[in-house]
């Protein structure tokens, strides 16, 4: 399976798992790149959607967009941008996402919280530690290395962290 399709498949899994934890019953809509749901009112309300464009303003006034794999928008004004990256054999895709997060944080300030989830099977891509060092602009970094990323147990700490941030 191509890395892009694998990322999409894991994004679908993550949206469904997050919906089961924090979603308002009956609000899950779409699938894949169009998936979305409402955040439960008891957690303050808001929405979660796949493939959302975020815009930042560069110092000279031009704008730049970044597509977050998932974006949680909370009614209290907080944004949780979650990116998934499958085993980059080259460093540039990771650097590009880190640079985007750096610019987004400069533009959007404290209301933006970013998470990178780096998935690396045995023998593929740069190490999780290398990716972590590059992804310093993200508030939270998780590497799933040498595990089956379709194993739900691998996602428990990630889902716990996202849920904690939604409830914070």
N, C-alpha and C positions, 0 to 999 in steps of 0.2 A: 504494500500500500504506500502511495506517495506521502511524504511528510505533511503536505497541506491537508490531504484527506484525513490523515490520522489526527491532526490537530482539530479538525472539524468534528470528528467522531468523539474525541475527548471533551471538546467544548459542549457537545450535546449531552454527554454523560454528566459533566459538571453542572450544567444548567438544571438538569433533572434532579440531581442530588441536592443542589442548593434549594430548589423549589420545595423538595420534600421537607427540608428543615425550616425554611423561613418564608415560604410562599403562602399567599392568601389562597385558600382552597378555591378551585374553579377558575383561576385566572391564567393558567398556563396556556399560551397561544403560540402557534407557529412551530417550526422545527428548524434545526440547523442555524443558518445565518439570520433567520427571522424569529427565532424563539424569544419569548419574553414572558414575564409574569409580574404580578404585584407583590410587594413585600408585605407581610402580615402587619395589620394595624397595631397589634400589641408590641411590635418592634419599632414603631414610629412611622410606618408606611413608606412607600416609595415604589420603585420599580427596578427590575433587572432585565437587561436585554443583551442579546448577542450582537456583535459586529456594529458597534456604535462609534461614530466619528466624534472625536474631540478636537477642538480648535484652540491653538495657542497663538498669541501675538508675539512676533519677533521684535527685537529692540528697535528696528527701523520702521515698525508698523505693519509689515507684511504678516500674513497669517500662514500657518502650517497646520495640516491635519494629521491625526494619528487615529487609526482604527483600533479601538480596544476590543479584544476578543469578547469580553463581557464588561458591561458597565452597570453598576448598582448606583442608582440615583435616589438618595434618601430625602424625604420631605424636609428635613431640618437643614438641607443645603449641602450635605457631604456627598462626594463622588468617590466610588471605589472602582478603579480601573484595573481589570485583571487581564493579563496577557499570558498566553500559552506558547511555548516554543519547543518544538521537537528537535532534539539532538542536532544542533548546528555543527556541520563539519567545518564550516568556515565561521570566522569570528564576526564578520560584518553584520549579519542579521541581528545578532545579540547587541552589538554596539549601536545599531540603528534604533532599536527599541529603547535602549538605555538613554540615548541622546534625546529621543522623543519625550521620555518621561522627565528628563531634566528640564527641557523646555516647557512642558506642560505644567510642571510644578512652579516654575518661575512665573508663568502666566496666570495660573489658577490659584496659586498659593495654598494655604492651609486646608482649603476645602477638598483638595485632591489627595487620595491615598492610593498608592499603586502597589500591585502585587505581580511578581513574575513567577510563573510555574514553568520550570525547565525539565523536560522529559528526556532522559538519556538511557537507551537500552545498553546492554553489555557491548563494549567494543565500538560504540558509535559516538561521534561528535566530541566537542570539547568537554572537559570535565565540569562537573557541577560547581566545583570550587572556582575554576576559571570564570565560568558564567556568573557566579555570585559576585566576584570582584568587579566585573564589568557592569553589573546591574546595580551598582551602589545607589543610583537615584530612586530605586524602588524602595518603598517602606518595608516590604516583606518579600523574601525570596525563598522559594521551595525548589529543591531538586529531587526528582524521582529518578534515581539511578539504579540500574541493574535489577529492577523489579518489573513486574508486569503492571503497566499503568492502568490496565483495565481491572485490576484487583481493587475492589472498593476500600479495603483496609489501607491502601497507600494514600487514599484521599482524605481519610479522617482528620489528620492534623490540619490539612488545608481548609477543609470545610469548617472545622472548629474555629480557625483563625478568621475566616470571612464572617462567620456568624457572630463572633465576638466583636468584630469591627462594626457590623450592622447595628448591634445592640449597644455599642459604646456611646 
